[in-house]
């Protein structure tokens, strides 16, 4: 009997040691720490004030309940005090207190766990931070979408998109929504303060619908250029019909067809987006690409829109958007143009009218004037430079001519210049010629005086 009692006691002791050495049965412990950055921004709502983590808890379920008391002070003056209760698996920081600073300055956040279903420290955890006002800080924020390159989506398929900012150092709000070409809201407007990936499950009643994903960013800083704060992406949602469900295509199993049903609007202006309503039946061909564009007088005057039709023996009814050129310089004249649909080895075209310019899409007149002024100034500078070059060339030419004229001018000093038709009348005499005449007169006078002296002596 004693033997069996001893063996039972020994087995209980061994099982107790095994449980004690099992790392998964260590005592869980709760840690609490402030989760704020060193710099916060004025009038911005913060909802993740603390980070809570339960160490050595495996697995993370079931959840434990934690209650935290916290306060916020500014220069030793109490600003706010509150508490919250939170269910936690292993770690969390979401919805751990709330604070919206209304004044700039230095603050201190302190928190303490007052109740928990796991072991915790009763010590107070604090952190200091500064609140600054960014409204007077200059910035240049731009927004764009990161989205799948696919233009077409099937009804019920999810479209995933991600708003991206070039600078996220300032608080911001991004408002985004989805609408159609006529401005009708499909997905209601929603505000977000992050750039996480978003998604929307497409849902349309029509056979196809052109939709626009739009967003506008509102930064807390002073944006120097707000024209790039908006982003827009176009996509098309379609509902496919099989060949068997379409009466028009029951007899056409292998042959493909392309038809342009309607162009909206029938009279468009440059810069406008056209809606090309087309019906396409893809037969047994392996070709799948369809392109749409606009031509006028043999010249392409729009962007090209491409669609990929993957399913064979399928009837498609689509409205394809086509962006006309802006024509701000008015080089393209108003008149008839052709919408061309090409694909599956086929081509169709339909005529419509293009007239007028959407001036809202063109650069402002002030910008054009500035550009023209700059062009004129450049032209003036070129003209001045040309004149300088011309004068320099003329000077060189005159210098060359003067060199050629020098021998003749030198020779002219020893020649008589007479007026034609009046012989014997001297207009110009050189110094050497005058000297010769003077010597003759001197010799004549001297000879006369000498003759006179000789006559007197003879007497």
C-alpha positions as CSV (number, residue, x, y, z in Angstrom):
1,X,0.0,0.0,0.0
2,X,2.8,2.3,0.9
3,X,4.5,1.4,-2.4
4,X,1.5,2.5,-4.5
5,X,1.1,5.7,-2.4
6,X,4.8,6.6,-3.0
7,X,4.5,6.0,-6.8
8,X,1.4,8.2,-7.0
9,X,3.2,11.0,-5.1
10,X,6.2,10.7,-7.5
11,X,4.0,10.9,-10.6
12,X,2.2,14.0,-9.3
13,X,5.6,15.7,-8.5
14,X,6.9,14.9,-12.1
15,X,3.7,16.3,-13.7
16,X,4.1,19.5,-11.6
17,X,7.7,19.9,-12.7
18,X,6.7,19.4,-16.4
19,X,4.0,22.1,-16.2
20,X,6.3,24.5,-14.4
21,X,9.0,24.1,-17.1
22,X,6.5,24.6,-20.1
23,X,7.2,28.0,-21.5
24,X,3.6,28.4,-22.8
25,X,2.4,28.4,-19.2
26,X,4.5,31.4,-18.1
27,X,2.7,34.1,-16.2
28,X,1.4,36.8,-18.7
29,X,2.3,40.4,-17.9
30,X,0.8,43.7,-19.2
31,X,3.0,46.6,-20.4
32,X,1.6,50.1,-21.0
33,X,3.5,52.9,-22.8
34,X,2.6,56.2,-24.5
35,X,2.2,55.9,-28.2
36,X,2.5,59.6,-29.3
37,X,5.2,61.2,-31.4
38,X,7.4,64.0,-30.1
39,X,5.6,66.5,-32.3
40,X,1.8,66.7,-32.7
41,X,-0.3,69.1,-34.8
42,X,-2.8,71.7,-33.8
43,X,-6.5,70.8,-34.2
44,X,-5.7,67.3,-35.2
45,X,-7.6,64.4,-33.5
46,X,-5.4,61.6,-32.0
47,X,-7.1,58.3,-30.9
48,X,-4.0,56.1,-30.3
49,X,-2.5,57.6,-27.1
50,X,-1.1,54.3,-25.7
51,X,0.3,51.0,-26.7
52,X,-0.6,48.0,-24.6
53,X,1.2,44.6,-24.9
54,X,0.7,41.4,-23.0
55,X,4.0,39.5,-22.8
56,X,4.2,35.7,-22.7
57,X,0.6,35.2,-23.7
58,X,0.1,32.2,-26.0
59,X,-2.2,32.0,-27.7
60,X,-3.6,35.5,-28.0
61,X,-7.2,34.3,-27.3
62,X,-9.3,34.6,-25.3
63,X,-9.0,38.4,-24.9
64,X,-8.3,40.2,-21.6
65,X,-10.0,43.3,-20.4
66,X,-7.8,46.3,-19.4
67,X,-8.8,49.6,-17.8
68,X,-6.5,52.6,-18.0
69,X,-6.7,56.0,-16.4
70,X,-4.8,58.9,-18.1
71,X,-4.3,62.7,-17.9
72,X,-2.8,65.4,-20.1
73,X,-1.2,68.5,-18.7
74,X,0.4,71.7,-20.2
75,X,3.1,73.5,-18.2
76,X,2.0,71.6,-15.0
77,X,-1.7,72.7,-15.5
78,X,-4.2,69.8,-16.0
79,X,-5.8,69.9,-19.4
80,X,-7.7,66.6,-19.5
81,X,-8.2,63.5,-17.6
82,X,-10.2,60.4,-18.6
83,X,-10.2,56.6,-18.7
84,X,-10.9,53.8,-21.1
85,X,-11.5,50.1,-21.1
86,X,-10.2,47.8,-23.8
87,X,-10.3,44.2,-24.7
88,X,-6.9,43.0,-25.8
89,X,-5.5,39.8,-27.3
90,X,-1.7,40.3,-27.3
91,X,-1.2,43.9,-28.4
92,X,-3.2,47.0,-29.4
93,X,-2.9,50.8,-29.8
94,X,-6.2,51.6,-31.5
95,X,-8.9,53.5,-29.5
96,X,-6.6,54.0,-26.5
97,X,-7.7,57.4,-25.4
98,X,-8.5,60.6,-27.4
99,X,-7.0,64.1,-27.6
100,X,-7.4,67.1,-29.9
101,X,-4.9,69.9,-29.0
102,X,-6.4,73.4,-29.2
103,X,-3.3,75.3,-28.4
104,X,0.4,75.1,-29.2
105,X,3.0,74.4,-26.5
106,X,4.6,71.6,-24.5
107,X,2.4,68.9,-23.0
108,X,2.8,65.7,-20.9
109,X,0.8,62.5,-21.2
110,X,0.6,60.1,-18.3
111,X,-1.3,56.8,-17.9
112,X,-1.7,54.0,-15.4
113,X,-3.4,50.6,-15.5
114,X,-6.1,50.5,-12.8
115,X,-7.6,47.1,-13.6
116,X,-6.7,44.1,-15.7
117,X,-7.4,40.4,-15.9
118,X,-3.7,39.8,-16.2
119,X,-0.8,40.9,-14.1
120,X,0.3,44.5,-14.6
121,X,2.6,47.2,-13.2
122,X,1.1,49.9,-11.0
123,X,3.7,52.4,-12.1
124,X,2.7,55.6,-14.0
125,X,4.0,55.8,-17.6
126,X,4.6,59.4,-19.0
127,X,5.9,61.1,-22.1
128,X,6.3,64.8,-23.1
129,X,5.4,66.1,-26.5
130,X,5.0,69.4,-28.4
131,X,2.0,70.8,-30.3
132,X,2.8,73.0,-33.3
133,X,0.7,75.0,-35.8
134,X,1.4,74.0,-39.4
135,X,-1.1,76.5,-41.0
136,X,1.7,79.1,-41.5
137,X,4.2,76.6,-42.9
138,X,4.5,76.6,-46.7
139,X,4.3,73.3,-48.6
140,X,3.5,71.9,-52.0
141,X,1.3,68.8,-51.7
142,X,0.3,66.8,-54.8
143,X,-2.1,63.8,-54.9
144,X,-2.3,60.9,-57.3
145,X,-3.9,57.4,-57.5
146,X,-2.1,54.1,-57.6
147,X,-4.5,51.8,-59.3
148,X,-4.6,48.7,-61.5
149,X,-3.7,49.5,-65.1
150,X,-6.8,47.6,-66.3
151,X,-9.4,49.9,-67.8
152,X,-12.3,47.4,-67.7
153,X,-13.9,45.7,-64.7
154,X,-16.6,43.1,-64.6
155,X,-19.8,43.7,-62.7
156,X,-19.2,42.6,-59.1
157,X,-15.4,42.7,-59.4
158,X,-13.5,44.8,-56.8
159,X,-11.4,47.8,-57.9
160,X,-8.5,48.5,-55.6
161,X,-6.9,51.9,-55.4
162,X,-4.4,53.7,-53.1
163,X,-4.2,57.5,-52.7
164,X,-0.6,58.7,-52.7
165,X,0.9,62.1,-51.5
166,X,4.3,63.4,-52.2
167,X,4.7,64.6,-48.7
168,X,3.0,63.2,-45.6
169,X,4.8,65.2,-42.9
170,X,1.8,67.4,-42.4
171,X,-1.7,66.3,-41.2
172,X,-4.2,65.9,-44.1
173,X,-7.7,64.8,-45.1
174,X,-8.4,63.1,-48.4
175,X,-12.0,63.2,-49.7
176,X,-12.7,60.5,-52.3
177,X,-15.7,59.3,-54.2
178,X,-16.8,57.6,-57.4
179,X,-19.2,59.2,-60.0
180,X,-20.2,58.7,-63.6
181,X,-19.6,61.0,-66.6
182,X,-22.7,63.0,-65.8
183,X,-21.7,63.7,-62.2
184,X,-24.0,61.2,-60.6
185,X,-22.5,59.9,-57.3
186,X,-22.0,56.1,-57.4
187,X,-19.9,55.7,-54.2
188,X,-20.6,58.4,-51.6
189,X,-17.9,60.9,-50.5
190,X,-15.8,59.6,-47.7
191,X,-12.9,61.3,-45.7
192,X,-9.7,59.5,-44.8
193,X,-6.6,60.6,-42.9
194,X,-4.4,57.9,-44.2
195,X,-3.1,56.6,-47.6
196,X,-4.0,52.9,-47.0
197,X,-5.3,50.9,-49.9
198,X,-9.1,51.2,-50.5
199,X,-11.5,49.1,-52.5
200,X,-14.9,49.2,-54.0
201,X,-17.0,46.3,-55.3
202,X,-18.4,47.4,-58.7
203,X,-22.2,47.4,-58.9
204,X,-24.1,48.6,-62.0
205,X,-27.6,48.1,-63.4
206,X,-26.7,48.8,-67.0
207,X,-24.8,46.7,-69.5
208,X,-21.8,49.0,-69.1
209,X,-21.0,52.3,-67.4
210,X,-18.0,54.7,-67.5
211,X,-17.0,55.8,-64.0
212,X,-14.6,58.2,-62.5
213,X,-12.7,57.7,-59.3
214,X,-12.0,61.2,-57.8
215,X,-10.2,62.5,-54.7
216,X,-9.1,65.9,-53.3
217,X,-6.4,66.4,-50.6
218,X,-6.7,69.0,-47.9
219,X,-3.4,69.5,-46.1
220,X,-3.0,71.5,-42.9
221,X,-0.1,73.5,-44.2
222,X,-0.3,76.5,-46.7
223,X,-0.2,74.8,-50.1
224,X,1.6,77.0,-52.6
225,X,0.0,75.2,-55.6
226,X,-3.4,73.7,-55.0
227,X,-4.0,72.8,-58.6
228,X,-2.3,69.3,-58.1
229,X,-4.3,68.5,-55.0
230,X,-7.0,66.6,-57.0
231,X,-6.6,63.2,-58.7
232,X,-8.9,61.4,-61.1
233,X,-8.9,57.9,-62.7
234,X,-11.4,56.6,-65.3
235,X,-12.6,53.0,-65.6
236,X,-15.4,51.1,-67.2
237,X,-17.6,48.4,-65.6
238,X,-19.3,46.0,-68.0
239,X,-21.9,43.2,-67.8
240,X,-21.3,40.5,-70.4
241,X,-23.9,38.6,-72.3
242,X,-23.2,35.2,-73.9
243,X,-23.8,34.6,-77.5
244,X,-26.7,32.3,-76.7
245,X,-28.6,35.0,-74.8
246,X,-28.3,37.6,-77.6
247,X,-30.8,37.1,-80.5
248,X,-28.7,39.1,-82.8
249,X,-25.7,36.8,-82.5
250,X,-27.3,33.3,-82.3
251,X,-26.5,32.6,-86.0
252,X,-23.0,34.1,-85.8
253,X,-20.7,31.7,-84.0
254,X,-17.4,32.3,-85.8
255,X,-17.7,35.7,-87.5
256,X,-16.9,38.9,-85.5
257,X,-18.7,42.2,-86.0
258,X,-18.1,45.8,-84.9
259,X,-20.9,48.5,-85.0
260,X,-20.9,52.1,-83.8
261,X,-24.3,52.7,-82.4
262,X,-24.1,56.3,-81.0
263,X,-21.6,59.1,-80.3
264,X,-22.3,61.4,-77.3
265,X,-22.4,64.3,-77.8
266,X,-23.0,64.3,-81.6
267,X,-21.5,67.9,-81.7
268,X,-18.5,68.1,-79.4
269,X,-15.9,70.7,-78.6
270,X,-12.1,70.3,-78.5
271,X,-10.9,68.9,-75.1
272,X,-14.2,67.1,-74.5
273,X,-14.6,63.4,-73.6
274,X,-16.7,61.6,-76.1
275,X,-18.8,58.5,-75.3
276,X,-18.6,56.0,-78.2
277,X,-21.4,53.4,-77.8
278,X,-20.4,50.3,-79.7
279,X,-21.7,46.8,-80.1
280,X,-19.0,44.1,-80.7
281,X,-19.4,40.4,-81.2
282,X,-16.2,38.5,-80.9
283,X,-16.3,35.2,-82.7
284,X,-13.7,32.4,-82.7
285,X,-10.8,34.8,-83.5
286,X,-7.7,34.9,-81.3
287,X,-7.5,38.7,-81.7
288,X,-8.7,40.6,-78.6
289,X,-7.6,44.2,-78.8
290,X,-10.0,47.0,-79.9
291,X,-8.9,50.7,-80.3
292,X,-11.0,53.8,-80.6
293,X,-9.8,57.3,-81.7
294,X,-10.9,60.4,-83.7
295,X,-9.4,61.7,-87.0
296,X,-10.0,64.9,-89.0
297,X,-8.6,65.3,-92.5
298,X,-6.5,62.2,-92.0
299,X,-4.9,63.5,-88.8
300,X,-5.4,62.0,-85.4
301,X,-7.0,64.6,-83.0
302,X,-7.6,62.5,-79.9
303,X,-6.1,60.1,-77.4
304,X,-6.5,56.4,-78.3
305,X,-8.6,54.2,-76.0
306,X,-8.0,50.5,-76.0
307,X,-10.1,47.6,-74.7
308,X,-9.2,43.9,-74.4
309,X,-12.0,41.5,-75.2
310,X,-10.9,38.1,-73.9
311,X,-13.9,35.8,-74.2
312,X,-14.7,34.2,-77.6
313,X,-18.2,33.9,-79.0
314,X,-19.3,36.7,-76.7
315,X,-21.5,39.8,-77.4
316,X,-20.2,43.1,-75.9
317,X,-22.1,46.3,-75.6
318,X,-19.7,49.1,-74.4
319,X,-19.5,52.8,-74.1
320,X,-15.8,53.7,-74.7
321,X,-14.5,57.2,-73.7
322,X,-12.3,59.2,-76.1
323,X,-10.5,62.4,-75.1
324,X,-10.3,65.0,-77.9
325,X,-7.2,67.2,-78.2
326,X,-7.4,70.6,-76.5
327,X,-6.5,72.6,-79.7
328,X,-5.7,75.7,-77.6
329,X,-3.6,77.0,-80.5
330,X,-6.6,76.7,-82.9
331,X,-4.5,74.9,-85.5
332,X,-7.3,72.4,-86.1
333,X,-10.3,73.9,-87.8
334,X,-13.9,73.2,-86.8
335,X,-15.9,70.8,-89.0
336,X,-16.7,67.1,-89.6
337,X,-14.5,64.4,-87.9
338,X,-14.5,60.6,-87.9
339,X,-14.7,58.3,-84.9
340,X,-12.8,55.1,-85.8
341,X,-13.2,51.8,-84.0
342,X,-10.6,49.2,-85.1
343,X,-10.1,45.7,-83.8
344,X,-10.6,41.9,-84.3
345,X,-9.4,42.5,-87.9
346,X,-12.3,44.9,-88.5
347,X,-12.7,48.7,-88.8
348,X,-15.8,50.9,-88.5
349,X,-16.1,54.7,-88.5
350,X,-18.9,57.2,-87.9
351,X,-18.9,61.0,-88.7
352,X,-19.7,63.7,-86.2
353,X,-19.0,67.5,-85.7
354,X,-16.2,69.1,-83.8
355,X,-16.5,72.8,-83.1
356,X,-15.4,75.2,-80.4
357,X,-12.7,75.0,-77.7
358,X,-13.1,74.3,-74.0
359,X,-11.3,77.4,-72.7
360,X,-11.3,76.1,-69.1
361,X,-8.8,73.4,-70.1
362,X,-6.5,75.8,-71.9
363,X,-3.7,77.9,-70.3
364,X,-4.8,81.3,-69.0
365,X,-4.4,84.3,-71.3
366,X,-2.0,85.9,-68.9
367,X,0.2,82.8,-69.3
368,X,0.0,83.1,-73.0
369,X,0.8,86.8,-72.9
370,X,3.8,86.0,-70.8
371,X,4.9,83.4,-73.2
372,X,4.3,85.8,-76.2
373,X,6.3,88.5,-74.4
374,X,9.1,86.1,-73.8
375,X,9.0,85.1,-77.5
376,X,9.0,88.8,-78.5
377,X,11.9,89.6,-76.2
378,X,13.8,86.6,-77.7
379,X,13.0,87.9,-81.2
380,X,14.2,91.4,-80.2
381,X,17.4,90.0,-78.8
382,X,18.0,87.9,-82.0
383,X,17.3,91.0,-84.1
384,X,19.7,93.1,-82.1
385,X,22.3,90.4,-82.4
386,X,21.7,90.2,-86.2
387,X,22.1,94.0,-86.5
388,X,25.3,93.9,-84.5
389,X,26.6,91.1,-86.7
390,X,25.6,93.1,-89.8
391,X,27.3,96.3,-88.6
392,X,30.4,94.3,-87.7
393,X,30.4,92.8,-91.2
394,X,29.9,96.2,-92.8
395,X,32.8,97.6,-90.7
396,X,35.0,94.8,-91.8
397,X,34.0,95.5,-95.4
398,X,34.7,99.2,-95.1
399,X,38.1,98.5,-93.6
400,X,38.8,96.2,-96.5
401,X,37.7,98.8,-99.0
402,X,39.8,101.5,-97.3
403,X,42.8,99.3,-97.7
404,X,42.1,98.9,-101.4
405,X,41.6,102.7,-101.8
406,X,44.8,103.7,-100.0
407,X,47.2,103.3,-103.0
408,X,44.9,105.3,-105.3
409,X,44.5,108.1,-102.7
410,X,48.3,108.2,-102.4
411,X,48.7,108.3,-106.1
412,X,46.1,111.0,-106.4
413,X,48.3,113.4,-104.4
414,X,50.6,113.7,-107.4
415,X,47.9,114.1,-110.0
416,X,45.9,117.1,-111.2
417,X,42.2,116.9,-110.9
418,X,40.4,118.7,-113.7
419,X,36.7,119.3,-114.3
420,X,35.6,117.4,-117.4
421,X,35.0,119.6,-120.4
422,X,37.0,122.6,-119.1
423,X,40.6,122.0,-120.0
424,X,43.2,124.3,-118.5
425,X,41.3,125.2,-115.4
426,X,43.1,123.6,-112.4
427,X,40.9,122.4,-109.6
428,X,43.5,120.8,-107.5
429,X,47.4,120.9,-107.5
430,X,49.6,118.8,-105.4
431,X,52.3,120.4,-103.2
432,X,55.1,119.1,-105.4
433,X,53.6,120.6,-108.5
434,X,53.3,124.0,-106.7
435,X,57.0,123.8,-105.7
436,X,58.0,123.2,-109.3
437,X,56.1,126.3,-110.5
438,X,57.6,128.4,-107.7
439,X,61.2,127.4,-108.6
440,X,60.6,128.4,-112.2
441,X,59.4,131.8,-111.1
442,X,62.4,132.2,-108.7
443,X,64.9,131.3,-111.4
444,X,63.2,133.6,-113.9
445,X,63.4,136.6,-111.4
446,X,67.0,135.7,-110.4
447,X,68.0,135.6,-114.1
448,X,66.4,139.0,-114.7
449,X,68.1,140.6,-111.7
450,X,71.5,139.1,-112.8
451,X,71.0,140.5,-116.4
452,X,70.2,143.9,-114.9
453,X,73.3,143.9,-112.7
454,X,75.5,143.0,-115.7
455,X,74.0,145.8,-117.9
456,X,74.7,148.4,-115.1
457,X,78.3,147.3,-114.8
458,X,79.0,147.6,-118.5
459,X,78.0,151.2,-118.4
